[in-house]
Amino acid sequence: MENLFLAWKEFRRGKKKRRDILEFEFNLEDNLFGLHNQLSAKIYQHSPYESFCITDPKLRHIHKATVRDRILHHAVFRILYPIFDAGFIFDSYSCRLGKGTYRGIRRLKSFCRKLSRNNSRNIFALKCDVKRFFDSIDHEILVGLIKRKIHGENVLWLLGVIISSFKKDIDKGLPLGNVTSQLFANIYLNELDEFVKHHLKLKFYLRYCDDFIILSEDKNYLYELSFLVGNYLNNILQLNLHPQKIIIRKYRQGIDFLGYIVRPYCVNLRTKTRRRILKKVNTDNLQSYLGVLKHCCGYNIQKAMESKLEKKISIC
């Protein structure tokens, strides 16, 4: 019960005024004790998902669970995260405490400086993306990976219920909206991380969710690596690299990663990201966008944003 109440407090943060949250909170103790009793008796069943699409900036199909189920997801995440996170490689940056987009970009800059001898040599970057990653995660493989560290019968039963609550294909797929999906994705692709770091013994590798970068001084070697990594993903994890997103670029041309372009002497915002910011900026999201610009050469974009807002205010 303590874990469920703590999960509730974490889950409701920033969502206190939403209608479904208020409805659940109206009978909070009854709802949480009822969930606890269902789990104890192993009669818990996951409710259907609400489906909708968002543009972020590309179109994404989101499946949203009920409040009760999302609280349970948080409770599970709170316990499992430290167990699995301790075994992840350092250079995995998605949905991990102390990591994130900006740390990933800083690490990429550091890698580039080291390999290029302080930008005195040209190097190459292999960038890859897993095709339809969340839709392609195999449930049986995922459960097998979880069983390496989790042995409790009750926990495995509950994880099986959560994993099987969504299927994009026969026993495949995870919903984008679940906090547990983020952890399961890292557990799944940690196998790729281990293959790259310990079998291929590559030093300059980093991953954010299903996007990853490998740096090398040898362009032909990166071509070979793209085949090795692609074969491993296909044979071991039943995943495929997106054929149109296997890209090898010179460092001096700029490495496109996580919305930024990393170059030898600067980091720029991706053109599409810059256009989206200038299109959507308003007084409510200004500080968020300024936070994005802190990590790149964003002075001109900041001035353009301020100019646009001034014009809006003068019109009003």
N, C-alpha and C positions, 0 to 999 in steps of 0.2 A: 504493500500500500504506500509506503514512503516513497518508493521510486515512481509510482504513478502520480502522486501529488507533486513531486519535484518536476516530473515530465510535463504536467499540466502548467506549472508556473513558467517553465521555459517556453512551452508551446504558445501560450497566450500573449507573450511579450510582443507588443506592437500590433496586436490584433483585438484589443479589448472591446472595440466598438462594433465589431462585425456581428451580424445577426446570428449566425450559427454558433458563434462563441458565446454570445449572451444567452441563447436558448439552452446550451449545454450547462452553463454556469448557474442557471436558475435552479437546477436540481443537481448541483455538482457532486455532493457526497453520495447521493443515490446512484448517480451515473458511474462514478469511479468505483464504488463498492460493488455495483453490479458487474462491471468489467472485471474486477478482481475475482469475483466468485465464478464467473465464466471461465477465466483462465485457470483457476484452481481446479475446477471440475473438468477441464479440457473439453469444454463444449463451445468455446469461443469460435465464432465464424466471422470472417471479414465481410464487410458490407460492400455493395457495388460501388464503382467509381463514378464520379461526375466528370464528363469529358468536355473539353473546350480547347480552343487554339489561341495562341498568343504570337506576337511578332517580336523577336528578341535578338537581333533584328530580323533573322529569318523565321519563317513560320514553324512553330513547334506545337505538337499535339500533347496537351497536358491532361493527365488523369488525376483528379483530386479525390482523396478519400474523405470519409466523414470525420467529424471532430473526434469521436471516440477512437477511431482507428488511427488517426494521426497522433493522438496522445500516446497510444500504445507504441507507435513507430518511434516516437521520441524516447520512451522508456527503454525500448530495446536498444536504440542507438547509444544511450547514455552508458549502458553496460558493455556493449560489444566494441565501441569505438576504441577505448584505450587498449583492449586486448589485441586488436588487429593492427592498430596504428603503430604500435611498437615494432612491428615486423616489416613495415613498409620502408622502401628506400628513401633516402633524404630528398632526392630530386623528383618526388611526386608532389604536385602542388594543388590539386583540386580537392576542395571540401575537407581540408585538414587544418587544425588549429595551428596558428603561427606560420601558415603558408599563404596561398592565394595568388591572384594574378600578378600583383606588383612584385612580390618576392620572386616569382617565376621569371619575370622580365629582368630583374636585377641579377639573378643567377645566370641567365642567358648572356647578359652583357659581360659578366665575369668570365664565363667560359670562353667567349669570343676573344676577350683580351688576352687570356692565357694562351690559347691555341695559336692566335695570330701574332704572338710575341709583341704585345702592346701595339697592335694594328700595323705592324711592319710587314706582315705576310698576308696574302689572301687565303682565305679558307672557304669551305663550302658547308652548306647546311641542308640536310635531308629533313623535310617536313612531311609527315604522314597523318592520315585521319582514318579512323575505322568506320567503315560504311554501316549506317543504321545500327550504331553500337548498342543502345539500350534495347532496341527491338530484337537484337540478335543474341542476347545473353542466354545461354543454355541453362535451364533450371537444374538439371542433373549435375552438370559440371560445377555450377555455383555451390550447390549443397555439398558436393564432394570436397571442395576447397574449404568450406566452413567447418566441416567435420574434422579437419586436421587440427583445429584448435578448440573446438567446442564439442564436448562429449555428453553433456547432460541430455537425457531423453526428453524431458519436458521442454527444454529450450529448443532442441532440434524440431520437436513437433510444432512449436509456435512459429519458428522461422519458416518451416515448410508451409504453414498456413498463409503467412505473409507473402512468401515468394510465389505460391501458386494462385494467389488472389488476382493475378493479372497475367494474361497471355496474349501476345501479339500473333504468335504462331503456335504450333503444337509444342507445349512445354518450353516456350522461349519468350523472352521479353520482360522488361521491368518498366514500371510507370515512372515518368519523369518527375512527377509531383511528390514522391515519397522521400523523406529524409533517409530512410533505410536504403533506398536505391543508390544514393551517393556512396554509402559505405560499401554496399555490395559491388558497385562498379569498381571501386578501388581494390577490393579483395580479388575480383576477377582479373583486372589488368596488372595486378602485382606479379602475376605469373610472367607477363611480358617483361616487366621491370627486372625480375630476377634472371630471365633468359638473357637480356641485353647486358646486364651488369656482370653476371657471374659466369655465363657460358661464352658470350661473345667478348666479355671483358672490355666493354666500352666505357670510357671515363666521361666523355662529353655528351651526356644524354639527359634529357628531362622531359617530363610528361605532365600534361594538365588534362585530366579526364581522358578522352580518346584521341587527343592531339598530342603528338610528340615530336621532338627535335633531336637529331643526331648531328654532331659537328665532326668534320674531318678535313685534313689537308689534301686528301685524295678523292677526287670526284668519282672515279671509277669504283673505288671501294664502297662509296655510298650507294651506287647502283647495285652492287652485290648485296649489300646489307638490306636494301629494300626487298629483294627476293627472299633472303633468309628470314627476315622478320615476317613477311607476308606468309611464307610457308608455315612458320611456327604458329601464327595466329589461326590459320586455317586448319591445321592438323590437330592442334592441342586444344584450342579454345573455340573452334567453330566460328571464327570471325574472318572478315575479309577487309583488306585495305581498300579505301575508295580509290579506284584507278585514276580518277581525274584530280585527286588531291595528293598524289605522290610527287613532290616538288623538290628539286635540287637547285639552290641558288648560291651565287657568290655572296660572301659577307658584304662586299662593297656595294652590291646591288640593294642590300637591305633584306633582313630576315623578318617576314611577316608572322607574328605570333601574338595571340591573345589581344588583338585589337591595336597593337603597336608595331612599328617598323624599326628594328634595331639595326643601326649602321655604325661604322667604326667610330665616329666622333659625335654621334647624337642619337636620340630616340625620338621618332616622330609618331604622331597619331595616324592610324590607317585612314585613308581618304574617305571611305564609307562611314567610318566612325565620326570623323570630323563633320561631314555633311549632316549626319543624323543629329549630332549635338547642336549645330547651328539651327537646325530645323525645329527641334523640340525644346530648346532652352526657354525657361521661364523663371520667375522669382522663387518658385517652390523647389525646382531641381538645380538651381544655380550652384549651390555649394557642393552637390554631388559631382557635377561636371568639373568644377574647379579642382576637386580631389583627383579626378582622372588626369587632368592636365599637369598636376604636380610632378608626375612621373615621366614627362616628356618635354620636348621643346614646344611649349604651348602658348607662348606669349601672344603671338598674332591671333590665335584662335580666341584667347581670353579677351582681347580687345574687340574682336568681332562680336563676341557674345555680349559684352557690356554695351556696345554701340546699338545692337539690336534691342536690348532691353530698354535702353534710354528712349529709343524711338517709340516703343510700345507705351512707355509711361507718359511721354509727351502727347501721344494721340489720345490717351485716356483723360 
